[in-house]
Amino acid sequence: QVHFVESGGGLVQAGGSLTLSCAASGNIAGGWTMGWYRQAPGKERELVATITTDGVTEYSASVKGRFSISGDNPKTTVYLQMNNLKPEDTALYYCHFRGTSIWEMNIDAWGRGTQVTISS
């Protein structure tokens, strides 16, 4: 079981910046993929960005060049720096963890989400 601490959401004007952070804890073994997904009202949940413990990143086309994800492996924490925010970035942002437990069980877990609202 994974416990998440998500923070950094809020309300900013278009063009502004926010940084989200997500710390995961639990009986987690080394080697994971963490990241952020988002869901706007009436829409499906979509990928924003992910990062592996090897530093391999993936971004959705809509955020590439504006958002940057980074990770702190020993702390099992990821950060999402969001710049030049647009009203269409408004959504509930969910932290996601995929990896294995110390008992070699697969883990696929979601945080509760943090709200990001961008005003025009």
N, C-alpha and C positions, 0 to 999 in steps of 0.2 A: 504494500500500500504506500502511496506517495502523498505527502502533504505539501501543498503549494502556498507560498506567500507572494501574491501579485501586488504590484503597486505602480503608481505613476500616471494613472489615467486622470482625465480632467476635461475642462472646457477651455479651449483656446481659439483665437481668431485665425482665420485662414492666413497661411503664410508663416504661422508660428511653429513652435517645436515642442515636443514632449519626449520624455524617455520613460519607457516601461521597463520594469524589472520583474523577474520571476525566479524565486529560489525554491528548489525542490529538495525535499528531505525524505528519508525513509531507508529501508533496507535495499539500497541501490548499489549495484555493482558497477564497475567501470565500463565505459563505452556506452554513450547514449546520444540521442538526437532530441534536442529541445527546440521549441520555437513558439511562434505566435500565429494564431488563426483569428479571424474576425467574422462577425455576423451582424449584418445590418437588418433592421426590421423588414420583414417580408422577403428576405433573401437567404440563400443557403450559406452555411459556414464555408469560408474560403481561406486558403493558405495566404499568410503574409510573408513570413520568413522563418527559416529553420537553420540550425547550426549543429554540427556534430562535434564530438570531443576531439576529432582530428582537425577541426576548424573549417570543414567544408560547409559552405553556406548555399542556401537556395532562397530566391526571392520571387514573389509574383511580379508579373510585368508591370502592374499598376503602381508598384512602390519602388521598383528598381531605380537607383539613382537618388532617391529621397530618403529611404530608410536604410539603417545599417544595424545588423545584429552582431552581437559579440557574446562571448561566453567566458565564465570563470569556472574552469573544470573542478578545482578542489572544493568550491562552494556549491557546485551544481546549480549555478545561477546563470541566467542569460539576460541580456539587456537589448532593448530595441530603441535605438535613437531614431526619432521620426522628425524629419525636417520638411519645410515647405508644405505643411499640412493643408489639405483641401477638404471642403465640406463632404465630399464623397468618401473621405476616410472615416467619417462618423460611424461607429459600430461598437459592439461589445467585443473586446479583445480577450481571447482565451489563450492561456499558456498550455502547452502540450509537452508531454514527456513520453518518449519511447525508449525502452532499454530493457535491462534484465535486473532481477533482484539477486541478492546474495545467495539465494537458493536456486538460481538459474531459471527462475520463472520469468516469462515475458511480462513486461509492464507496458501498458498503453493507457495513460491517464491524462485527465483534463483538470485545469484549474476552474475556479468559479467565474472568472472573467473580471475585467476592469473596463469601465465605460470611457470611451474617448469621443468627445463631441467637438466638432469644428464649426464655428459660426462664420457666416459669409460677410 
